Amino acid sequence: MIFDSIIFIFAFLPVVLIVYHIAPDWLKNGVLLLASLIFYAWGGLIYLCFMLVSVIFNYVCGLWIAGKAKKRRGVRMRLAVCLIVNMVMLGMLKYGESLPGSLYPAQNAGESAGFGIEWLVPMGITFYTFHSLSYIIDVYRGNAKVQKNPVDFALYVTLFVKLPAGPVVRYSVFERQLHDRKGSWVKFGEGAMFFVRGLVKKVILADNLGRLFEELMAMEEGQMSVLGAWIGLAAFSFQIYFAFGGYSDMAAGLGWMFGFELPKNFDYPYAGGGVTAFWRRWHISLGAWVEEYVYRFLGRGSAFSILLIWLLAGLWHGISWNFVIWGLYFGILTVIGMSMLGESLRRIPGVLRHIFSVILIFAGWVFFLCPTPKEALEYLQVMFGAGINGLSDPFVRYILVTNLGLLIAVLLGLTPGMYRGFEKLFNRGGKGRAVVNGIIYGVLFLLCTAYLVTGVHYPFLYLRF
């Protein structure tokens, strides 16, 4: 089951909301846990079995580590065992098919997005594993008390609002909300609006960008112009952003509707003004998790630790040379950005620096777009004028004209200006605010529903990560 589906929006979510809000406080966590298990089992009972094994194992790990807390050497051994088992389970489920041909061309971007193969990796496996690791490490460090209630622990790991794409919430931060969360109609309304905003990003922007991308990629080999290559790459890159950001917004909105406060996950990364700033604004909660539990362990500030983290980030996406190159590419750019050369580059006028940064970011996405390094290099050559079929072509110009409204909406959605303008114009308080918000978001919701019923749906790229 996914957030942008008719069955979720018009059946699963309304039933869960009604049952949750009429249930007594002592039963609310149980209701959400049952709903989360049903949500996850929708994709296959075998995946639910994998997740339950992980939940039970890590619940026992927490008790096991807490029971040895006074003997430092013994508790370190227990922590190591728990971490190793978790990583082995993650590796087997995530890379089991790829490992026999490791570092050979595997899934390409189209296939990963659901255009060619059927994924066998459990949905959100990395996210629920990272939540479990957060709990174990926080208990080991003494940053959180061991959770003895199996329902509460299972809810932290499996809460359906953050399963598909995060955010990744540290246990020490989330622990209080397991029993001390407050709901209100205002909070519910804000959550509903945030959910609709995320739905618009995924259904209207990301899915239409996916259609545009497919139309451009359907051109015969050797017929793509420079402009066509850039428009295709932009469509692919922004499709990933609006799909990922949309799911994160929907997750935050759902959280508020149930009384939870989930952290902001995306902060207009393409408006960041630099490669490093881009990644600080992209999947913020995952970046914070990596900094707390990986970067801190490796030693902050060293070029080696930065490159290693980026290499792991590349391999997280799949066992492929393309992902290795992608990770090392952004690792090198991050190291450069932290060096004296990076300081010099920051003296370039803001607009020029921003354009240069977007070009570098786009160049990195080519290794997601193409299935092999050879094809990625060929695509880059076309982008920068080598072996081209002209700077432009009639088909690309036709695409631009027929998709002008979509492209304008995409450009507006990449910056916070449109939403802030909306806030200033309509959200000045009073009864008028609720009426205007209700009308605008109601129309947007109906528009999304129409797209879901009649439009082309593109599975979310990161659904199986």
N, C-alpha and C positions, 0 to 999 in steps of 0.2 A: 504494500500500500504506500502511496506517496501523497504529499500534501496537495499537489495540483491535479487531483482526480475527482471525478464526480462522486464516487463512492465515499471518499474521505470527507468532502465538503458537505454533502447533503445527507449522509447516513451516519458514518462513524462519529464525526465530530459533534453533531447535535446530540446524539444519544449519550456520548461520554460527558458532555457539558451538563446535560440535564441530570444524569445520575450523580455526577460529582457534586453539583451544587445543592442537591436535596439530601445527600448523604450526611450523616453526623460527622463531626470533625475527626473522631477516632477512626472512621472508616474511609476517609478521603484518600489516604495513601494507598490503601488496598484497592480502591476503585481505579486509581491511576495506574497501579502496577498491572492489574488485570487488563486494562485497556492497552497498555504498552505491549504486553505479551501477545494480545490479539493482533495489534498493529504489526508486530514483527512477524508473527506466524503467517500473516497474509501472503508473504513472499515465499513460504515453504516451511513446513514443520521441521525439516532437517536443520534449517538455519536457526530456528528457535532452540533446537537441542544444543547446537554449538554455543549459543549465547548463554543458555542456562548452565551449561558446564562451566563456562568462564565465570559466571556470577557466583556459583556455589564454591568453586575453587578459590576465588579471591575473597569471599566472605570468610572462609576457613583460614586463608592466609593472614587476614587481619587479626583474627583471634590468636593465631599461632605466633605472630610477631609480637603482639601485645603481651602474650604470656611469657616472653623472654626479655621484656624490655629492660630489666635491671642488669642483664648480663650482655654487655656490648658485643663481645665477640660472637656469642651464640646468635644474637639477633641479626647480626650482619650476614651470617651464613643463611639464616632463614629468609632474609630479604633477598639475597642473591638467588636462592632456589625459586622463590616466587616470581622474581623478575624474569629469570631464564625461562621458566615454564610458560609464562605469558607471551614472551617474545617468540618462543618456538611454536606455540599455538597460532599466533598471529601470522608467522612466516609460512606455516604449513597451509593455512586456509587462504592466505592472500597470494602466495606465490607457488602453490603446489603444482599448477599446470605449467607455469613458466620456467621453473627451475631446471627441468631436463634440457631445455634449450636456452639456458641462461645467457644473457647478453647477445642473443641473436634477435633479429627484428621480430617483435611480438605484436601486441595490439597497437594499431595506429589510432590517431585521434578520432577518426570517424567510427571505428569499431568500438572504442572506449565509450563514445557517446551513445552507443546503442544502434549504430548504423549497419553493423555487419555480424556481430557475434552475440551470443547469449552468455552473460557473465555468470560465473558459478561462485563468485566471492560473496559471502554474506553481506548484506547491506550494513553500512556504517561500522564495519568490524574494527577499523582503526579507532574510531571515536569511542566505542564502548570499551575497548582495551585500554585506551589512554585514560579514561575515567577510572578504571579499576587500578591502573598503575598509580594514578594520583592519590587514590585512597591509601594504598599500601605504603607509599613513600611518606605521605603525611602522617600516618600512624607511626611509622618508624622514626620520623624526626620529632615526634611529639607535638606536631602542629594541629593534630585532631585526635579526638578520643576514638577508640575502637567502637565500631557500630555493632552492637549485640543484637539488634532487631533485624532479622533477615529481610523483612518486608521493606524497611527503610533503606537498607543497603541496596537491595535489588532495584528499588525505585530510582535511586541515584544513578545507577548504571544504565537502566533500561528506559528511563523516561522518554516517551515517544516523541516529544516535541524537539528533542535535541539529538535523536538517533540518526536521521538521514545525513546531516551535514554539520553537526555541532549546533551551538558553540560548545567548546570543550571547557567545562567548568570544574575547577579544582574542588576536591572534596572539602577542604578546610573552608572554602568560601560558601559552598552549597549546603553544608551541614545544618546551619541555622534554619534554612528554609524548609527542611524536611518536616518541621512541626510549627515553626514560627513564621508563617506567611499570611498576609492579610489581603483579602480581595475586596473590591468595591465595584460599583457600577461604572464609575469613572475609569478605573483601571481596566475593567472589562472592555469598555468602549474604545479606549486607547489601544488595547491589544487587538481588537477587531480591525481597527483602521490600519494598524501596522501589518496585520496579516494580509489585508487587501493590497497594501503597497507592495509587499513581497510577491503576492500573486500576480500583480501587474508586471513586475520585473520579469518573472519567469514565463508567464503565459503569453503576454503581449509583446514584450521586448525580446527576451531570450529565444523563444520559439520562432518568432518571425525572423530573427537574425540567423537562426539555424536554417530556415528555408532559403534565405538569401544566400547563405554560404553554400548550400547544396547546389543552387542554380549556377553559381560561379564555378564550382568544382566540377560541374558536368561538362564544361567546355572541353573540347578535344585537346589532347596533349600538343603543346607547341603553339596553341592559339591564344594563350593568355597574354594580355598586355601588362605593362607596368602598373597602370591604374587598377586593372582587374586583380592583380596579385595583392596590391595594398588593400583594396576594398574587401577581398576575400579574407585576408588575414585579420582585418579590423572586425569583420562580422564574426569570425571564429573567436577572437579574443574577447570581444564584448559579450558574445553569447555566454562564454564561461563566467564572466563577471556577473552579468544580470541573473543567470541561473543560480550561481552560488550565493550572491548577495540576496536574491529573492528568497531562497530557502532559509537563509539566516534571519531575514526579516520576518518570514512566516513563523519561524521557531520562536523568536522573541515575542511576537504577538500572541501566539498560543500560550507561551509561558505566562504572560500577563493575564490572559483570560482565566488561567487556573491559579493565579496568585503568586507565581514565581517571578523573580527578577533575573533575567539572563543578561549577560554582558553583551555590549555592542560588538559585532563581529566584523563589519566592514565600514570603513569611513571614507568613502569616495576615493579609492586608491589612485585613480587616474588624474585626480586633481592634486596629488601630493607634491609634485614638483621635483622628483628625483627617483632613481631606482630604489635606493634604500627606504625613502619615504613611502614609495609604493607598497613595498612588502610589510612595512610597519602598519599600514592601513588595510592590508589584505589578510583575512582570517585572523583577526587580532587575538582571539582567544587561543588559537593553536600556537601562534607565535609566542604568547605569554607562557604557555605550557612548555614549549621547547626551551625557552630561556630559563625557566625555573628548574626543570628536571633534567635537561641535557646540557645546555650551554654552561650552566653553573657548575655542573660536574666536570666538564672538559676544561674549564678555565676561561673566563671571559676575556675577550680582547685579542686573543692570538689568532693569526691568520689561519693556522692549521685547524683550530676548532671551528672557525667559520666555514672553511672549505669542507670539512668533514660533515658538518650539519647540512650543508647544501647538497652534498653528495647523497646523504641519507634521504634528504627531501626528494631528490630525483628518483632514487630507487623505491621510495614509498609509492610513487605513481606506477611503477612497473619495472620488471627486469628487462631492460632494453638499453642499447647504447644511446638512443635518443634521449632517454631520461637521465642517463649519466651525464651526457653533454649539457643538457638543460641545467642540471643541478650545479655542475662545475662552472658553467657560464655565469650564472647569477651569483655563485660564491665569489668568483673573481671580481665581478662588478662591485659586490659588497665590500671586499677587501680594498679595492681601489677607492671606493667612496669614503672609507675610513682613514685613508692615507693622506699624505701631503698633497698628492695629485688631486685627490677629491676636494681638498680645501681650495685649490686653485680653480677647479671646475665650478665651484659654487660662486665664484666671482663673475661668471658669465651672466649677462642679463637674464632675468627670470623667464621671459617668454621663450628665448632661444634655448635655455637650459631645459625647460619643460618639454619642448618639441624634441630635443635630442634624447631626453630620457624616455619618452614614449617610443621613439624609434628603436632604442636599445631593448625596451620591454617587448615590443612587437617581434624583434628578431629572435628573442628567446622563445616566444610562443610558436615559432615555425617548427621547433623540434617536438611540439605537441601535435601540430597539424600534419606533419609528414611521417610516414611509417619507418623510414630509414635515414641515417645521416646523409647518404648520397642524395636522396630526394629532397631533404631539407636544404642542402647546399644549392641544389638546382633551383629550388624555389627562391632562395635568397638572391641568387644571380638574376632571376627575372625581376624581383623587386627593385634591384639596383641597376637594371638596364642591360644585363648581359644576356644574349640569346633571346631577345624580345621580339614580340610581334607588334611593335609600335608602342607608343606611350599610352594610347587609348584605343578603344575599338567601339563599334556601334552597339554591340550587345551590352557592354559595361555602361555606356551612356544611357541606354534604355533602362537598365537596372537602376541607375541612379535616379532617373526621372520618375519611374513607377514606384520607387520606394522612398521618395523624398520625405514624406510625412514620418515614416519610421525612422529615417536617419536623423531628422531633426529631434524627434522624441528621444532617441538614443543619446545624442549630444547633450541635450538638456538633462537627461538622467545621470550623466557622468559627473555632474557637479552638484553641490548642495544649493545652488542659487535658486532653482525653480521651487524646491520645497520650502526654503526659507521665505521666498516671496509669497508663497501660498499662506504660510503661517502669519506673516505680517498683514496680509490682506483680509483673511477670514477669521483668524483666531484671536480676536481682541477681547474675548470674554462675552458673557451674557448668553441669553437663550439663542440668539442668532447664530452663535458659533456651532452649537449642537445641530441646529437645523441645516446649516450650510454643509457641515461635515457629513451629515447623514445623506444629503442629496448627492454630493460629489462622490463619496465612497460607495454609495449605493449604485450609482451609474457605473462606476469602475468595476464593481463586483459583477453586475449584470453583463458588462462587456467581456469580462474574463470568462464568465459562464458560457457566453455565446461562443467564444474561441475554443473552450474545452469541448463543447458539443460538436462544433463544425470544423475546427481547425486541425492542423497537423501538430501532434504532440511529440516533443523530443525528450527522451529520458535524460535525466540529470547526470552529467559526466561524473561527478564525485559521489554518486549514490552508493557505489560499491567500494568506497574507500573507507 
